Amino acid sequence: MPPRKATTARKAAAKKASPKKASPRKSAPKKAAPKKSTAKKTATKTVAKKRSRAAMPEVPTAGPGERVWLLDVPFRTPAPGAQFVKKWKSYAWVGADLPAELAPFKALPFSYQQWVEDDINDSIGERPVAASKTPRPEQVSGAAAVVGAARSGKRGFLLADNAGLGKTLIAVMSAKTIAEERGETNILVLVDRPAQITIPHWRYSIASVGDGGFRWLIMSPDQLKKLIARNGRPKYTFGVVIADEAQLYSNDTQRTAAFEKVARFSNAHEQAPFVLSVTATPGHTPADQRYLAPLFAQLHSEPSEYWSDLGARLVESGLPLDKSYGKWTWSAEAKESPALQSQALETVRGWMSNSTPPLMIHRPTPWGPVPLDGMPIDLTHAQRAEYETEWAEYAYEMGLARKSRNIARGRALVLRYRQKAGMIRAESTAQWAQAQVKAGKQVLVAVEFVSTAGDPLVEMIEDAGISVAKLFGAVPDKEGQRLRFQRGDAPVIVFNVTTSISLHANEALPDGTHASSLPRTGIFHQPRYSGIAAEQTFGRSHRDYQTCPWVIPFGVGTKEEDVATVMLRNLNSVTGLKGGDRSGLRSLSELLGVEWLEPDVLTSDP
């Protein structure tokens, strides 16, 4: 007989009689009790923080004898007593003087941070101090030429003297005079990168001849967006704008758009600020001189908007230009005729130089052109085999890229080839630098790439017991590295900066001392294919009446030898208003098999 099924009553009785066992679910609340306590403590802290914030004013104000100090506090760095103010996007502290623990974070003179701080306090903050300089005769005459253009009612000037003639002091002296005569107070200086070096250079240059009591703002192109309000208009009005390395504003980029707004390109000529364009390398073609478009418009008695598309307006003026890959460059006929290029460049140059008074100066250096030569290197058997393997792979892969019209792949192949060729020659460059130091010279080693050139070269040279200054990559104190070389503490410097720094002998330093007098010599370990970039690099040491010879190394019997030959032939005619750079690039493109790519493939930043 099958067993009977338990009734509902029997089940209930059995369940009541059995002992209770703690289930995991019922024990959970007991374990969660501490969490409730923690949550309560967290809530208490949150309330305390909110009360603390409520007690602290959203925007602090200064009392009698006090100042609101804006602080540049690095991420996760403690700043005791400072308050982050969302409106100013900065930490702030109120008091008569900054306490010692906050002093390292104070706004630097002529910085944007100090500019905002001055507005908050309605008073000018700290001014920089530097040893005074006496301008040289060519600097005095250069400033007079700039001031003459301003007095004639012109809205700009092109200061295109060769590197080393002292364009910085010319710009500072002329800006002060123009601002004074026009009743202006604000002067903007735009500098190239790295800002850690270029901004201090301009700050102390201004201090060395006196700031004239004007409000100076020095910033890099990357900071220009800070000067644009939410409505897209400039926040401030500047009576004079100095655009150092003006060729940076040649292409259609965000920084160029911001620059044109801040410099008020669209304003009527008589209502525009005076823009002083400073560069020793104005551009490859007349179309690259976009920063001069409003000045061209004024010279032709036309509104600025007529010249907003500079290339198109130049074509209307009869210049041999055409649009390629979205950029204006030489027409097909001009590419085959250096004489036609020269004629076009002379036409544009004539607009400014034949004006009354002239609106540009372009003077050669009295100490002559840079001594430049090739440096052949006999590769070892292993190095030659490595190079030939690399070149064969490069030629094969480039052929595939050309066939498929893969532009990105073609650019990457050029980059890899340049890196590999430099790596193969690295040991020879390090040995050359060591020999030059032993001969009583200080050595400049110019590179383009960090991991495949900069870092290995520093390691090789330092392994020989020679101290090296590093001016590339993410070096925190670039100005400190530059001064190590200038003072002779590091006899060698490896760098990839092409503009706005001085590495020449006997340079007058900000503290009144001078750089070492040892002769300089330089090597282009990785030569820049752009003649403009090369000339700028030469100007870091071959300047201010100091001569610095340079060499371009290449492996004997390699494609590098052909490239170096073309570069040496074309480097004597690279300045934009004289032409020559584009024709040289075309020859290099043919040698490297990249003539099918866009024209700038060889000069793009790595």
Summary of the structure (lengths in Angstrom):
residues: 606
radius of gyration: 31.7
end to end distance: 92.5
largest distance: 128.1
contacts: 1904
relative contact order: 0.09
helix: 47%
strand: 14%
